[in-house]
Amino acid sequence: MSEEHVPADYTEMDLLEAKRFDKKVKENFMPAIISTVKQIIEDYGVLQGVCVDVGCGTAVFAIELCGYSKLKIYALEKEKAINEVARLNIEKEQLTGRIIPVLGDAHDLPFEDEFADFVISRGSYHCWKDKVRVFKEIYRVLKKGGIGFVGGGFGRYVTEEDLNRMNSLRDRSLKEGAKTYSLPDKLREIIYKAGISNFRIMYDKAGLWAEIRK
């Protein structure tokens, strides 16, 4: 798999392809993951309680976040092969019990109401077929006083060199899907349609993000 083809859609990926995908993420996007985790901790403090990572991929982000927080993270992924590589990564980092891999769909989150203190979704927003429904689901599983942080980007701490490189790679990989992360007004409209009133949109070097509070 060349770096031009870090896939936007994992459907029907087998385990070998999922492992190759995981390798490419680690090779190409770790600066963004480290930067975004640093940003989250700076903005929200050392988080604790229950977290749901929606569209976690191979759990690389969840593992990084786990290292700087006290969260118990439920790492949700809908594709079986990706979910299996996430489980292997979690075991390798000896984080079994801190990070729980969950096979499930963002459109129908397998968690009870007011389950999570923090919900993160980085880079899966463009994949959601019914974005309004997913935002409703995220709001449903948030506890009162909880925070959701949803969107995509590379964080405010990446270098210009890394930012340009990762933007170029993302544009080639996602093609039309990449435009999703440059439409703040559309994101605002979707969240309003989901019936969520307490939110703010952030759109800058760090990417396009929605902060939701309940």
Sequence and secondary structure as in RCSB ss.txt:
>XXXX:A:sequence
MSEEHVPADYTEMDLLEAKRFDKKVKENFMPAIISTVKQIIEDYGVLQGVCVDVGCGTAVFAIELCGYSKLKIYA
LEKEKAINEVARLNIEKEQLTGRIIPVLGDAHDLPFEDEFADFVISRGSYHCWKDKVRVFKEIYRVLKKGGIGFV
GGGFGRYVTEEDLNRMNSLRDRSLKEGAKTYSLPDKLREIIYKAGISNFRIMYDKAGLWAEIRK
>XXXX:A:secstr
  GGG  S  TT  HHHHHHHHHHHHHHHHHHHHHHHHHHHHHH S EEEEEEET TTSHHHHHHHTTSEEEEEE
EES HHHHHHHHHHHHHTT BTTEEEEE  GGG SS TT EEEEEEES GGG SSHHHHHHHHHHHEEEEEEEEE
EE   TTS HHHHHHHHHHHHHHHGGGGGGGG HHHHHHHHHHTT  SEEEEEETTEEEEEEE 
